[in-house]
Amino acid sequence: MIIAIDGPAASGKGTIARRLAAHYGLPHLDTGLLYRATARVLLDRGERLDDAERATAAARGLALTDFDEDLLRGAEMGDAASVVGAIPDVRAALLDMQRNFAARDGGAVLDGRDIGTVICPDADAKIFVTAEPETRAQRRALELAGRGEKVDFTDVLADIRKRDDRDSARSSAPLVAAADAVRLDTTALDIESAVAEAVAIVEARRKG
Ligand code: CDP
């Protein structure tokens, strides 16, 4: 069974994807890490994030050692990831890695922006997770503060809105719900309720 989870920043998609993976005993890939790691390689080399050729080479050359979540989870890297994520050749370079992960025996859970639309259009269950921008900014601010980052709510909200716009407006694999995705608005839901709803959506798909 392949489960595709998409949605904007801090909507809860990562937590839901991790919990679904544990629930069904499936491996999980947070595809945002691929874009974050690509951006990190460029920044480490002092290269421009919008240099399509170098960004594509960085994406092709990603190694497992590039996925240090501690280094990649910061606010700056989220923004940088959305710059490299808008480059079509970067997305193409990361396609096979994601499809191979999804093709494992037994299936997988993947979360990102284009899993249901581009990476796994034939996924067994697709969920598009949303929440109001202010709620997402509150969650992200708490998360970043927990990492010891200095946070200002207004800045976090502005970053989230900027990324929503950039991710939705890009021509290559924009952030959009697949036609057959079920929407899950987590604005008023705590984690347990959101996960319970996600499991119910997957179960309904399996039976249907
Ligand atoms: O947790 P959050 O949503 O803030 O970040 P993320 O999922 O790690 O994604 C960071 C950025 O990577 C996004 O704003 C997207 O621009 C890009 N991304 C993408 O283009 N496609 C994906 N499948 C995953 C992430």
Residues whose N, C-alpha, C, O or C-beta is under 5 A from the ligand:
A	BS01	CDP	P8 A9 A10 T31 G32 L33 Y35 G78 A81 S82 G85 D111 G112 R113 D114 R163 D167
